[in-house]
């Protein structure tokens, strides 16, 4: 069975793409070697091998040469170059701006799921709707859409509710059974890859706005918001971070083992320096 040629638009890690491309090319043409690839790229063979192994980044001067190495179109070369610069970026603002462009170019291709996954984290109510489905016998009737929209606080528009359900089904996070019930497929979701962090930043900012709103919109007996300002040594901070991770993990285990409740809650934990 012939393995299809790797496509750069299918990747977010340019080094993984180059490794896959090399393996594909080598399988098709036995005479193709690391030396040949390095020569075309104007690089030392050992340095290229380290790039493909994920141990080193491409030098800026070699990026343009990979258009010839991989036979990129102009659009593919622009995407490849953007991936390289993004993964090398150290400035968070620059990295985030670059990723927005990368996500946009991937969402234009229906077979790429990562772009739509980015949407999942882009608005607070997508995750809230997903969680609320655990509390409802939702079958997609007009009345149920109105109920879904108004049960959230703040309430959604019908358009936002419908867009949420459509996205969740498209991502495979919600399944529709033979009777029309919309069922969450996974009990809990977590993040990990670097690209998700940019979308999560926006989600977290929105949930912080919701927390601020709750001070006036939610009765005090229905919320628990507390603050603590303290000084700590580096050792104490490391211990605190460990305890926080254990606490968060225990909460995830608790809600994952349950059957879902009748109400959706948002819980935020923040720890950040107030002094230099």
HELIX and SHEET records of a PDB file:
HELIX    1   1 UNK A    8  UNK A   10  5                                   3    
HELIX    2   2 UNK A   14  UNK A   28  1                                  15    
HELIX    3   3 UNK A   34  UNK A   41  1                                   8    
HELIX    4   4 UNK A   45  UNK A   52  1                                   8    
HELIX    5   5 UNK A   60  UNK A   62  5                                   3    
HELIX    6   6 UNK A   66  UNK A   70  1                                   5    
HELIX    7   7 UNK A   74  UNK A   88  1                                  15    
HELIX    8   8 UNK A   92  UNK A  107  1                                  16    
HELIX    9   9 UNK A  114  UNK A  120  1                                   7    
HELIX   10  10 UNK A  124  UNK A  132  1                                   9    
HELIX   11  11 UNK A  133  UNK A  135  5                                   3    
HELIX   12  12 UNK A  142  UNK A  151  1                                  10    
HELIX   13  13 UNK A  158  UNK A  170  1                                  13    
HELIX   14  14 UNK A  194  UNK A  217  1                                  24    
HELIX   15  15 UNK A  220  UNK A  222  5                                   3    
HELIX   16  16 UNK A  234  UNK A  257  1                                  24    
SHEET    1   A 2 UNK A 174  UNK A 176  0                                        
SHEET    2   A 2 UNK A 182  UNK A 184 -1                                        
END                                                                             
